[in-house]
Amino acid sequence: MPKSEPATPPDDPLLDEHWLPTEGAAYRAALLVTHEGKCAKEIALAIYGHCRPRELGRVARLLKFAAEKNLLRLTAPINETLQLALTEKFGGQKQFHVVNNDHVAYVESPGDEAAFRGDAVCRCAAEIIAARIHRLLTDPIHQHRPIVIANAGGYAISRILHFLAGMKLTGDTPDPRRLLFLSLNSATIPNNYEKSANVLAVEMAKIFGGEHLAICSIWPRNIQKRYAQAIRDIDLLICGAGSDRGLLFTWLKENTVDRHENNAVVRTKIKLPAKACGDICLIPVNPDGEELEFAQPEEQAEVARVLSPHPTHHQLQTLAGQDKVIYVAMGYENDDRRRPQPPARRPATHSKLAITKAILQQSLTRTCILGATLARDLLESP
């Protein structure tokens, strides 16, 4: 008589909810992908002997676990040709990291494609930032003082944090408690609070095991003094930039300030500085990257009171000259998509083109991480 098949559990993946991945199995799955080019079905057969929904679900969780444990690391595809061209165009003193994030077949939803483009840039940025922090920790120059890592908040930095923990370099490194993560402003939107510099400073401190300093409404005198010193001692500043549709410009268009005119209080809209093309660290700049001040002292004071922007434009220039500023250029939604590809209505250039040109022309950074679409727009632009 033929042998009967051994009893197997049902295929319902929900019955597998108590199963947990192990590092050994995750490492094996990662090897099968990277060294043997196996697909999920083949990995399931190799490890479990079956490729039912339950086993395929386990393979997916193993590969995700492998990435979380740094057993499987994805590296963003770099376009060296565009990097060299940008370096030549902007004088050779800047380092460009251009990510090939524009090769999408337009079969996914616009939101998914936009997330792919942005995350490719942010994954590259996370790797560069992790390496820079590791270098600061191991540099003997910084052994006897805090290492200050500042962030200006925003969407790009919040996405970078999704990958930063996996990129963190481990091993025989000095005490990470010397790291001080600094928030550079108090700008936030109530239903997008996770993008605020305060939250991101706290999250980065958790990832690396350092301290944080955030900007709060309660400022003890000793904390104020420590914050002012930390601003002067910034070792690394991580920022994106705001376009004319960014947080600062939107906030300015919607808010008012009280002025005293002819012994009366007059409430008026805060006027955006003329010729402003965007902002960096909440500093409005013109197309040449020069700081623009508000027309009225009351407007300048209101922005400082509500947003507490740091550092000053002069301080930013000094930090950039010392290669302490990492600028990550990332657009929103369809900003990385150009004509004539569908859908038909699409911006002719990247939304961050004007502000990125301004930042580079004024040398407000020497390390720039961007996508291929923006890189091409920069090269084609006069």
C-alpha positions in Angstrom: 0.0 0.0 0.0 1.3 3.5 -0.7 2.5 5.5 2.2 0.1 8.1 3.4 1.4 11.8 3.6 2.3 13.0 7.1 -0.2 15.2 8.7 0.5 18.9 8.2 -1.0 21.9 9.9 -3.6 24.0 8.1 -2.5 26.7 5.7 -4.2 29.5 7.7 -1.3 32.0 8.5 -3.3 33.4 11.4 -2.6 30.1 13.2 1.2 31.0 13.0 0.8 34.2 15.1 3.0 32.8 18.0 5.9 32.0 15.7 8.9 34.2 16.1 11.9 34.6 13.8 15.4 33.8 14.9 18.7 35.3 13.9 19.9 32.0 12.5 16.9 31.5 10.3 17.0 35.1 9.2 20.7 34.8 8.3 19.9 31.7 6.3 17.1 33.4 4.4 19.3 36.4 3.7 22.1 34.2 2.3 19.6 32.4 0.0 18.5 35.7 -1.4 21.9 37.4 -1.8 24.2 34.5 -2.6 21.9 32.1 -4.5 19.2 34.5 -5.8 16.3 32.4 -4.4 12.8 33.7 -4.5 10.4 33.5 -1.5 8.9 30.1 -2.7 12.4 28.6 -3.0 13.5 29.9 0.4 10.3 28.5 2.0 11.0 25.1 0.5 14.7 25.1 1.5 14.0 26.1 5.2 10.5 24.6 5.9 10.0 22.0 3.1 6.7 23.6 2.1 5.7 26.9 0.3 2.1 27.3 1.6 0.9 30.8 2.8 2.2 30.0 6.3 5.7 29.3 5.1 5.7 32.3 2.7 4.6 34.5 5.5 7.5 33.3 7.7 10.0 34.0 4.9 8.7 37.6 4.6 9.1 38.1 8.4 12.6 36.5 8.3 13.8 38.9 5.7 12.4 41.9 7.5 14.0 40.6 10.7 17.3 40.2 8.8 17.1 43.8 7.8 16.3 45.0 11.3 19.2 43.0 12.7 21.6 44.3 10.0 22.0 40.8 8.6 20.6 42.0 5.3 21.5 45.6 4.2 20.1 47.4 1.2 22.4 50.0 -0.4 20.9 52.7 -2.5 21.9 52.6 -6.1 24.3 55.5 -6.8 24.7 57.4 -10.1 28.4 58.2 -10.2 28.1 60.0 -13.6 25.7 62.6 -12.2 27.8 62.9 -9.0 30.9 63.8 -11.0 28.9 66.2 -13.3 27.4 68.1 -10.3 30.8 68.3 -8.6 32.3 69.9 -11.7 29.4 72.3 -12.1 29.5 73.5 -8.5 33.2 74.0 -8.2 34.6 70.8 -6.9 34.3 71.7 -3.2 31.1 69.8 -2.6 30.3 66.1 -2.2 27.2 64.9 -4.0 25.5 61.6 -3.3 23.0 61.0 -6.2 20.6 58.1 -5.8 19.0 56.5 -8.8 15.5 56.7 -7.5 13.7 57.5 -10.8 13.5 54.0 -12.3 9.9 53.1 -11.6 7.6 51.4 -14.1 4.6 53.5 -13.1 2.5 50.5 -12.2 2.2 51.3 -8.5 0.0 54.0 -7.1 1.4 57.6 -7.2 1.7 57.5 -3.4 3.7 54.3 -3.5 6.0 55.6 -6.2 6.6 58.8 -4.3 7.4 56.8 -1.1 9.9 54.6 -3.1 11.7 57.7 -4.5 11.9 59.5 -1.1 12.9 56.4 0.8 15.7 55.6 -1.6 17.3 59.0 -0.9 16.6 58.7 2.9 18.1 55.2 3.1 21.3 56.6 1.5 21.3 59.6 3.9 20.9 57.3 6.9 24.0 55.4 5.9 26.0 58.5 5.5 24.8 60.1 8.7 25.5 56.9 10.7 29.0 56.7 9.3 29.6 60.4 10.2 28.4 59.9 13.7 30.6 56.9 14.2 33.6 58.9 12.9 32.9 61.7 15.4 32.7 59.2 18.2 36.0 57.6 17.3 37.9 60.8 16.6 40.3 61.6 19.5 39.6 65.3 19.1 36.1 64.8 20.6 37.0 62.5 23.5 36.6 65.1 26.2 33.5 67.1 25.2 29.9 66.4 24.1 29.4 65.7 20.4 26.5 67.8 19.2 24.2 66.4 16.4 21.6 69.0 15.4 18.5 68.5 13.2 16.1 71.1 11.7 13.1 68.7 11.6 10.9 68.1 8.6 9.7 65.2 6.4 13.1 64.1 5.1 14.7 63.8 8.5 11.6 61.9 9.8 12.0 59.4 7.0 15.7 59.0 7.6 15.0 57.9 11.1 13.1 54.9 9.7 16.5 53.5 8.5 19.0 55.0 10.9 18.7 52.3 13.6 19.6 49.6 11.0 22.6 51.7 9.7 24.1 52.4 13.1 27.6 51.1 13.3 28.3 48.9 16.3 31.4 47.5 17.8 34.2 48.9 20.0 33.1 52.5 20.0 33.5 55.0 22.8 30.7 55.9 25.1 27.7 57.0 23.0 26.4 59.0 26.0 28.7 61.8 24.8 26.3 62.4 22.0 23.9 65.3 22.4 21.1 65.5 19.9 19.8 69.0 19.5 16.5 70.4 18.2 17.0 73.5 16.1 13.5 74.9 16.2 10.0 74.5 17.7 8.1 74.4 14.4 5.5 71.7 14.3 2.0 70.9 13.0 -0.3 69.2 15.6 -1.3 66.3 13.5 2.3 65.9 12.1 4.2 66.2 15.3 6.5 63.3 14.5 8.2 65.5 12.0 9.2 68.2 14.5 12.8 68.7 15.3 12.0 68.2 19.0 10.6 64.7 18.5 13.4 63.7 16.0 16.1 64.8 18.5 14.6 62.6 21.1 14.3 59.6 18.7 17.9 59.9 17.5 19.0 60.0 21.1 17.1 56.7 21.7 18.7 55.1 18.7 22.3 56.0 19.6 22.0 56.0 23.4 22.8 59.7 23.8 21.2 62.8 25.4 18.8 65.3 23.8 18.0 68.9 24.1 14.6 70.1 22.8 13.1 73.5 22.7 10.2 73.8 25.2 8.0 76.5 26.6 9.7 76.0 30.0 13.4 77.0 29.9 15.3 76.7 33.1 18.2 79.2 33.1 20.9 76.4 33.2 19.3 74.7 30.2 19.1 77.9 28.2 22.8 78.4 28.8 23.6 74.8 27.9 21.5 75.1 24.7 23.3 78.3 23.6 26.7 76.6 24.1 25.5 73.5 22.1 24.5 75.8 19.2 28.0 77.1 19.2 29.5 73.6 19.4 27.5 71.8 16.6 29.5 69.0 15.1 26.9 67.8 12.6 23.8 69.6 11.3 21.2 67.5 9.4 18.5 69.3 7.4 16.3 69.4 4.5 14.9 72.6 3.0 11.5 74.2 2.5 10.2 75.1 -0.9 7.6 77.8 -1.5 5.0 75.2 -0.5 6.8 74.2 2.7 5.9 74.6 6.4 7.4 78.1 6.8 5.8 79.7 3.8 2.5 78.1 4.5 2.6 79.2 8.1 3.5 82.7 7.2 0.6 83.0 4.8 -1.9 81.9 7.5 -0.7 83.9 10.5 -0.9 87.5 11.6 1.0 89.9 13.8 0.0 93.0 15.8 1.6 96.3 14.8 1.4 99.6 16.6 0.4 102.4 14.2 -0.7 105.9 15.2 -1.3 104.8 18.8 -3.5 101.9 17.7 -2.9 98.2 17.4 -3.4 96.9 13.8 -3.5 93.2 13.1 -2.0 92.3 9.7 -0.8 89.3 7.8 2.9 88.4 8.0 4.3 89.3 4.6 6.7 86.8 3.0 10.0 88.4 2.2 10.1 89.5 -1.5 12.2 87.2 -3.8 12.1 84.3 -1.3 12.5 80.9 -3.0 12.4 78.7 0.1 14.1 78.3 3.4 16.8 76.3 5.1 16.6 75.8 8.9 13.6 78.1 8.7 15.8 80.9 7.3 14.1 82.5 4.2 16.6 82.9 1.4 16.6 84.4 -2.1 17.7 82.5 -5.3 21.3 83.3 -4.5 21.0 81.7 -1.0 21.2 85.1 0.8 19.2 85.6 4.0 16.0 87.6 3.6 14.7 89.5 6.6 11.1 90.4 7.2 10.0 93.9 6.3 8.7 94.8 9.8 10.5 94.2 13.2 7.3 92.8 14.6 7.1 90.1 11.9 10.7 89.1 12.6 10.0 89.0 16.4 6.9 86.9 15.9 8.7 84.3 13.8 11.4 84.1 16.4 8.9 83.8 19.2 6.8 81.0 17.7 9.4 79.0 15.7 12.7 79.7 17.6 14.8 79.0 14.5 18.5 78.2 14.9 21.2 78.6 13.8 21.7 82.0 12.3 22.5 82.3 8.6 26.1 83.3 9.5 26.5 80.3 11.8 25.1 78.0 9.1 27.7 79.4 6.6 30.5 78.7 9.1 29.3 75.2 9.8 29.0 74.5 6.0 32.5 75.7 5.4 33.7 73.1 8.0 31.7 70.4 6.2 29.3 70.0 9.2 26.1 70.4 7.3 24.4 67.4 5.6 21.6 68.6 3.3 19.0 66.0 2.1 16.9 67.2 -0.8 13.6 65.4 -1.0 10.4 66.5 -2.7 6.8 65.5 -2.0 4.3 63.2 -3.8 4.9 63.6 -7.5 7.7 66.2 -7.3 10.3 63.7 -8.5 8.3 62.9 -11.6 8.7 64.8 -14.9 7.0 65.1 -18.2 6.2 63.5 -20.6 5.6 60.4 -18.5 2.0 59.9 -17.1 0.1 61.3 -15.4 -0.1 64.2 -17.9 -0.1 67.1 -15.4 3.3 67.1 -13.6 5.7 69.8 -12.6 8.4 70.5 -15.3 11.1 70.6 -12.7 11.6 69.2 -9.2 9.9 71.2 -6.4 13.3 71.6 -4.5 15.2 72.8 -7.6 15.2 76.6 -6.7 16.0 76.2 -3.0 18.7 73.5 -3.7 20.4 75.8 -6.2 20.3 78.6 -3.7 21.8 76.5 -1.0 24.6 75.3 -3.3 25.4 78.7 -4.8 25.7 80.2 -1.3 27.7 77.1 -0.1 25.4 76.4 2.8 26.4 72.8 2.6 29.3 70.7 1.3 27.5 67.4 1.5 24.3 67.0 -0.6 22.2 63.9 -0.9 19.6 63.9 -3.6 17.7 61.9 -6.2 18.6 61.5 -9.9 15.7 63.6 -11.1 16.7 66.7 -9.1 20.3 66.1 -10.1 19.4 66.3 -13.8 17.3 69.4 -13.2 20.3 71.0 -11.5 22.6 70.2 -14.4 20.1 71.4 -17.0 19.4 74.6 -15.1 21.5 77.7 -16.0 
